[in-house]
């Protein structure tokens, strides 16, 4: 009984903890009307090859990546980008809902 209470307390504490904001590269995801998504870095749209090159560099250096979701961007697009980053070894991704027009 005490173990169950301790486990419940530990889960509540971990859910209440706010993760610290990480400093790193910001990627802006923009959803297009055709269902495709674009990745922008420093106001430049990246191709799949360019994203792979940057993701490889970020993974090797351990650079955290912030994925900004502007208003209207598709969640499936965010998932695709996260999986692409993960495929290239990026392990620290922070998702931010910016709430502004792309």
C-alpha positions in Angstrom: 0.0 0.0 0.0 2.8 2.4 0.9 4.6 1.5 -2.4 1.5 2.4 -4.4 1.1 5.7 -2.6 4.8 6.5 -3.2 4.4 5.6 -6.9 1.4 7.9 -7.2 3.2 10.7 -5.5 6.2 10.3 -7.8 4.1 10.4 -10.9 2.3 13.5 -9.7 5.6 15.2 -9.1 7.0 14.3 -12.5 3.9 15.5 -14.2 4.0 18.8 -12.4 7.6 19.5 -13.2 8.1 22.0 -16.0 11.0 21.2 -18.3 13.6 23.9 -18.5 13.7 25.9 -21.8 16.7 24.8 -23.9 18.8 27.0 -26.0 19.5 25.6 -29.5 18.6 25.8 -33.1 15.0 26.9 -34.0 13.2 25.1 -36.8 9.9 26.6 -38.0 7.5 24.1 -39.5 5.0 25.6 -42.1 2.1 23.5 -43.3 1.1 24.1 -46.9 -2.4 23.6 -48.4 -1.4 20.6 -50.5 -0.6 18.6 -47.3 3.1 19.0 -47.6 5.1 20.6 -44.9 8.1 22.8 -45.1 11.0 23.2 -42.7 12.5 26.6 -42.3 15.8 27.4 -40.6 16.9 31.1 -40.3 14.1 32.1 -42.8 15.3 29.6 -45.4 13.3 26.6 -46.5 15.3 23.4 -46.2 15.1 20.5 -48.6 15.2 17.0 -47.3 18.9 16.7 -48.1 19.7 20.0 -46.3 17.6 18.9 -43.3 19.5 15.6 -43.1 22.9 17.5 -43.2 21.9 19.9 -40.5 20.3 17.1 -38.4 23.5 15.0 -38.7 25.5 18.0 -37.4 23.1 18.7 -34.6 23.2 15.0 -33.5 27.0 14.9 -33.6 27.3 18.1 -31.5 24.4 17.2 -29.2 22.7 20.5 -30.1 19.1 20.8 -28.8 16.5 21.6 -31.5 13.4 23.7 -30.9 10.5 23.0 -33.3 8.2 26.0 -33.4 4.6 25.4 -34.5 3.0 28.5 -36.0 -0.7 28.8 -36.0 -2.3 26.5 -38.6 0.7 24.2 -38.9 -0.3 20.5 -39.1 0.5 18.2 -36.1 1.2 15.3 -38.6 3.8 17.5 -40.2 5.5 18.1 -36.8 5.5 14.3 -36.3 7.2 13.7 -39.7 9.9 16.3 -38.9 10.5 14.7 -35.5 10.9 11.3 -37.0 13.2 12.6 -39.6 15.3 14.3 -37.0 15.3 11.1 -34.9 16.4 9.1 -37.8 19.5 11.2 -38.1 20.3 10.9 -34.4 18.8 14.1 -32.9 17.6 13.2 -29.4 16.7 16.5 -27.8 13.7 18.1 -29.4 11.5 20.7 -27.7 8.2 21.5 -29.3 6.9 25.1 -28.9 3.4 26.4 -29.9 4.2 29.9 -31.0 0.7 30.8 -32.0 1.6 33.2 -34.8 1.0 33.2 -38.5 3.8 31.6 -40.6 
